[in-house]
């Protein structure tokens, strides 16, 4: 059959251990139930929700640029606070979104 474009990724919680050392973020694990929106350059939107491992997948996206927008609960932020932009131009694209508490 025909190949299907896929955009996959994870939403993972990171923590900042208090151990008197350098401030290094440490992964805690994937976060289930986070809504992620892929918005195309033309304004088209596609929705996904993270699974029990924090994974999400969009299948059959048209080639082109997309912004990924996680819908996070109050008090949770993206680390670092930056837009996630990807270009779907091949069969497979992967993005990782790190989040943490304010």
N, C-alpha and C positions, 0 to 999 in steps of 0.2 A: 504494500500500500504506500500511500504518500506519507512522507515525514510530516509530523505535526510540531510546530514551534511550541516550545515550553519555556516558561520563566518560572524558576523555582527558587526557594530561599528558606531562611529560617529567621525567627524572631527569638532571641535569646536574652535572658536576664543576666546582667553582670552586677557584681557587688564589689565594694571597696573594703577589703579586710582591714581591720584596725589592729596592726601588729607592730607599730612603731617603725616600720620600714618605709620604703618608697611607696608612693601611691600608685599601685598597679592594679588595674581592674582585673577581676577574676571571673570567668564564666561560672554561672550558677546552674543554668540549664535552659532548655527550650520552654517557651510559654504557650500553653494551649488556649484556644478560644480568642485569639487576637484577630480582628478583622483587618485585612490588608486590601487596599484599593490600588489597582494599576490604571493610571490615567494616561491615555495616549495624547499625542500632540494635537489631534483634532477634537479633544474633549471627551472621546469615548471612554467609558469606565468599565472595569471588570473587577469582580469581587471574589475574594477567597478568605478562608478562615484557617488559622493554624491548627494543626493536629496535636496529638498528645506529646510530640517531640518538638513542637514549635515550627514544624515545616509547613510551607504553603506551596501551591502550584497553580499556575495559570496555563491552560492549554489552548492552542489554536489562535494565539494573538497574531495580528497582522504585523509584518515587519515595520520597524520604526522605533522612535524614542518613546519611553514611558517613564512616568514618575511613580514611585512606589510610596504609598501613604499608609502607615500603620495607624489604626484607630486605637489609641492607648487610653487606659483608665486614668482618672485624675491622680496626680502625684507621680506618674511614670513618664519618663522622657526618653528620647532617642539620644544615644551617646556615640559620637559627638552629635550635636544638634546640627544636622545638615540634611539637605534634600537627597533622596535616593533616586538617581536617574540611571536608567539602563537603556540599551539599544538592542532590540530584538532584530537580529539580522541573520541568525543561524538557527539551527534546530534547538539549541539549548543555551540558556543564560541562567546564571546563579548569582544571588545577592544575599548578603547577611546583614540583618538589622540588629544592632545591639541596643538594649534598653536598660534603664536603671531607675531607681527612686530618686526624687529630688532631695 
